Amino acid sequence: MQMDIVDLTANSSATGVDAHEQFALDVLTGLCSSPKQIPAKYFYDDNGSRLFQQIMHQEEYYLSRAELAILDAAQHELPKLVEGENIDIIELGPGDGAKSRLVISGFLRAGRSVNYYPIDISAKALDLLANNLPKDRRLSVHGIIADYTQGLRYARALSGNRQLVLFLGSNIGNFDTCQSQAFLRSVWASLAAHDRLIVGFDLKKDVATLTSAYNDSGGHTRAFNLNLLRRINKELGADFDLNGFQHFGVYNPVLGAMESYLLSVRVQEVYIAALERSFGFEEFEPLHLEYSFKFLEQDIERLCDQIGFGLERNFYDPKHYVVDSLWSVHKNKSLS
Ligand SMILES: C[S@@+](CC[C@H](N)C(=O)[O-])C[C@H]1O[C@@H](n2cnc3c(N)ncnc32)[C@H](O)[C@@H]1O
């Protein structure tokens, strides 16, 4: 296996704003919003990626176990459904690559050569991933440290074979309906008619199962959420007191989403040196961190059709908690 890595975050946008400046701008925008919020993509500094690995191993966190079971069973099927002697697997937010390994191994076992392009905003995630991939001379790995959209544009320019794009782990759930449509349509635009996309969705289920997954008894989700404040302290020179905030994960049945908040347990002021200003928090004021939208099967079918994909096959875990949905690309279809 060969692996090279490119870091696109140094100059992260067309405006020439680097990743650090963008982080400061996003924190400023988020803390000036009502309710206050920080975009979920900032969870994943080195420590955040490590903490997320611990969450994945918690008993209550059914998502990883369920999707590993799905891909373990599906790995033999996928090479039959996605043809071509050489295949380019592009993965959006692969994390530690435990799931990627199963998909890649299936193609290698079927005698195919694989170019794998993992795109992750976290350099640490790509480090962890390198240890999880199969050691095989028919596998070459081109790691891309970047935001999804920027990384996808970069990978598309390099890729010359049939593409299978993976968007697993219910990462799609962090987007609301409009953002999901816009994002998936941009993925659609980057693909050709014979390419495929697999999206991992978390299905709606019993509220107790959902809430305990996001409030694990080991406190790992709490630590993961508080780490975002620690990251702002470290990278933007802030003075958040981590004991001044309480983790709160709750299911919103109107939105159909788990929501993660940190609640300010007292009236307090936080100074952020990089922004040269303070932000006041009222007692029990929420800081919104993350949505994790949950889906019904008909939501997935509608989304797939609206964007211009065709639903080829749904792969389920034995409890029907999670679905990995394999989509083909219908070109000449406008967004409906
Ligand atoms: C919830 S984890 C899921 C990891 C993996 N897909 C899985 O199913 O186990 C999300 C991963 O996506 C990455 N990520 C989150 N937002 C991102 C973004 N906007 N662009 C690129 N990577 C992102 C994180 O660094 C993390 O590795």
The ligand as a Gaussian input file, in Angstrom:
#p B3LYP/6-31G(d) Opt

LIG

0 1
 C      -18.870000      11.320000      12.944000
 S      -17.250000      11.053000      12.336000
 C      -17.604000       9.669000      11.279000
 C      -16.388000       8.936000      10.802000
 C      -16.656000       7.769000       9.858000
 N      -17.336000       8.182000       8.632000
 C      -17.448000       6.699000      10.530000
 O      -18.563000       6.435000      10.071000
 O      -16.972000       6.103000      11.508000
 C      -17.098000      12.403000      11.211000
 C      -15.778000      12.484000      10.450000
 O      -15.953000      13.472000       9.422000
 C      -14.940000      14.470000       9.519000
 N      -15.585000      15.746000       9.159000
 C      -16.584000      16.385000       9.824000
 N      -16.974000      17.494000       9.159000
 C      -16.185000      17.556000       8.045000
 C      -16.110000      18.443000       6.949000
 N      -16.926000      19.513000       6.865000
 N      -15.207000      18.206000       5.972000
 C      -14.374000      17.123000       6.049000
 N      -14.402000      16.233000       7.061000
 C      -15.300000      16.435000       8.043000
 C      -14.449000      14.428000      10.951000
 O      -13.127000      14.876000      11.096000
 C      -14.613000      12.945000      11.295000
 O      -13.460000      12.211000      10.972000

